[in-house]
């Protein structure tokens, strides 16, 4: 989320060719040997693509033959088809690198290479976390995976652990952790205005020549008419949801993942995103949450107790959450060649939030 244009994903004859996924281990192996101490005889094994996520291409692998224990690593690189405007791999790397040692648990960053010469694209490598897993997006966690398979108390514990991580994110001092580059100041004055302008920019970018659903365009106009001055500004995770949390078997949090859309703004936005992602993914009647999931008010009260802060304009944030999700879903509709519009669910969410307006 930056006004500065990142390199386009279109093929450029002056740049190295993008290496095919199946050829990445061969190209990466000599780099591993140079980059890691005691890795002269290192070999890559277990190469596999992460089963979820379109915003950043992600691969899991192990390194054997080291002067020491085997090592699990993760490689991330830009997607061939970007679903986020102005995609910036370095941005997410720096967030996790600078949060190291903070109260927010993140994977250990190994290195980043912004020059595409080695692998045909920029990329970064980070440590892989074992003995931890996340909830399922597809099929939805309400009916499959660790969230569905535990009991009501277990679901409440996992939900609350995510809320607590969000609270820890909002306790971060952006200046102390050198996160000022996440400011959206290029998009306007106060942070709500900046976010509203970015969303209009992002949806127009995603839609291209296609018509924008009038419910989404109406929601953009609604934001412009309901701008406010937040009581506090802080680090927003941007993609605050349970499927971006790695849980240990005891439901404590091992890491918070996916910082592609982090920014500085009203922290209420992260809570709204968690509520929206739960609502969007629920296959239950009336999009109800799975049994045991704390209610919206219980969640907000836990957050207030944890942070000692009042919560910002939740209705504004509920609308921005739906619009922010619409950006990648509109793009995915085109990428996957679907007859149905994935962004429809976001338009339905806007209707749900603004019912009566």
Secondary structure, 3 states (H helix, E strand, C coil): CCCCCCCCCCCCCCCCCCCCHHHHHHHHHHHHHHHCCCCCCCEEEEEEECCCCCCEEEEEEEEECCCCCCEEEEEEEECCCCCCCCCCHHHHHHHHHHHCCCCCCCCCEEEEECCCCCCCCCEEEEECCCCEECCCCCCCCCCCCHHHHCCHHHHHHHHHHHHHHHHHHHCCCCCCCCCHHHCCHHHCCCHHHHHHHHHHHHHHHHHCCCCCCHHHHHHHHHHHHCCCCCCCCEEECCCCCHHHEEEECCCCEEEECCCCCCEEECCHHHHHHHHHHHHHHCCCHHHCCCCCCCCHHHHHHHHHHHHCCCCCCHHHHHHHHHHHHHHHHHHHHHHCCCCCCCCHHHHHHHHHHCCCC
